[in-house]
Amino acid sequence: MVDIPVYLFTGFLESGKTSFILNVLQDQGFSEGEKTLIIACEEGVVEFDSEILAEINCDVAYIDSEEEFSTETLEKLNQKYQPKIVMIEFNGVWSLASVLDKIEFPENWALAQIVSTIDAGSFSNYLSNMRSIIYEQLVDSEMVIFNRCSEKTKKSFLRANIKAINRSAQIIYESIDGSVNTLPEDELPFDIDAPVIKISDDDFGLWYMDALEHPSKYVGKMVEVKGKAFEPIDDNLANCAIVLGRYAMVCCADDTQPIGFLTYWEYANQLYEEEWVQVVARMDKIFDDDYQKEVPILKVESLKVVPMMTDELVYFN
């Protein structure tokens, strides 16, 4: 029996989920007229046009509550509509993890992709007030679509915050008219061509994410940066290296984790765990087996112990 692909779309109300689903379904190369079922868990401003749906062989079924989103409901919908493709427009305020944990898809349904849509203009506000919900929407998404981008949109801010939650997510930027936004990335707040790249305390997050995404452009560069000295995971490196990093808020204030780069220094074993230091170091890259990609490293040329920061958390803005 051929698996029926299930595409699950997350995002808050008015984030563009319905419009994106309709655009995908009207792409002639997507479904090729196969029977498609949309399971809508909320009604947004944009409605599903019955005439358009009839033309593309698509049905819509509504689920009104998180409790109703169950194995039994999905089985009934499968039997009633017998779809070949399923698209779930998930409710942005429901707990995706809880729902997926409690249900089982019909035997021949297979979760193919999780896609998240976000209004670029509202993202900062969501991070400030609903970070745990945003985290749950994005942590397993294979694709994140920022829509309604403009010339004022700070792509580095959007990208850094997404990558802090989900490093593997593909990110797409769409303009207000729905076209792919091809505006260049905004400038970084530090001079990458300076003899020594000086990273301010507030810019640690953007530097970390940019270097992680583009390690090659930092190879051979000198950098001055402040952070904590964490012990490396590999005990064999404890005498010659630290992880220079900071704590970053991922899900919520109670859920922080260290981020940083392996930093080689011949006197590494003389530092206390999580001692604050400032280094001048030359950047390089190595292949990381865990990430299966090249990642930056630092080679210290000078190091000094410094007072701790008042606010040690990293912010990606």
C-alpha positions, 0 to 999 in steps of 0.5 A: 500500500502506497503511503499517503503524505501528510503535510502539517502547517503551523503558525498563528492565526493570520500568519499566512497558512491558508494562502500558502496551502492554496498556492501549493495546491494550485501548483500543477506540479504538486498534486497532479489532480490527486484527491486531497484532504485539507484538515482545517483546525481554525478559520482565518481571514482567508477562506477556502474557495469551494469552486477552486477546491472543486477544480483541484479535487480537494475537500475540506474538513474542520476540527474545532477543538484540540480534544476532537483532534484524535486518532478516531477523528482522523480514521473517520476522515480517512474513510469518508474522503479516502484522500491521496494527500493530506494537508493539516492546517494546525491551530497556532495556539494548540500544543503540537507536541501534545497532539502528535504524542497522543494520536496515531495517524491512519495506518497508511498516512505518513508525516512528510513535512512540517511547515511553519508560516510566520508574519515577519512583522509580528515575529519579535512580539511573538518571541517576547510574549509567546516564546514557548509556543513559537518554540513548539511550532518551530522546533521540528519544522523542516521549512519556515516561511517568513511572509510580508517581508519589506525593505525594513525586515531584518533578515539576520534577526529572523534567521538567527532566532530560527537557527537558535531553535532549529538549526536544520530548518530551511528559511524562505522570505516572502514579500508583501505581494507573495513573491520570494523576497530577494533583498540582500541580507542586512549588514552585520553590526561588526566589521568582518574585514577589520584587522581584528573583528571586535564582537560586542557583548550584545552582538555575540548571538549574531556573530555566533550564528553567522559564523556557524552558517558561513564558517569559511568566510571567517577562516584566518580572521582575528576576533576579539570576543568575551564569553564563558569558559565551558568544559568541552564535551570531549574529556581528551580536550580538557587540557588544551581547549575550552568552549567559549560561549554564552547561555541562550534562551531557547524555549523560555526563561527557564530553558537556557543552554550554552552555545559557543565554539571550541577554543584551543588554548594551551593553559585551558586547564587553569581556568575555572568552569564558567569563568568569564574570559576575553580572548583575541583568537584566530578563527578556523574550521573543522568537520564536526561528526555530530553536525556532519558539517564544518564548524568554526573553532578559535585558536587563542593568541591572548586571553584574560579573565574579566568580570562577569556580565550583568546579563549573561543571556544571548539575544539574536537582535 
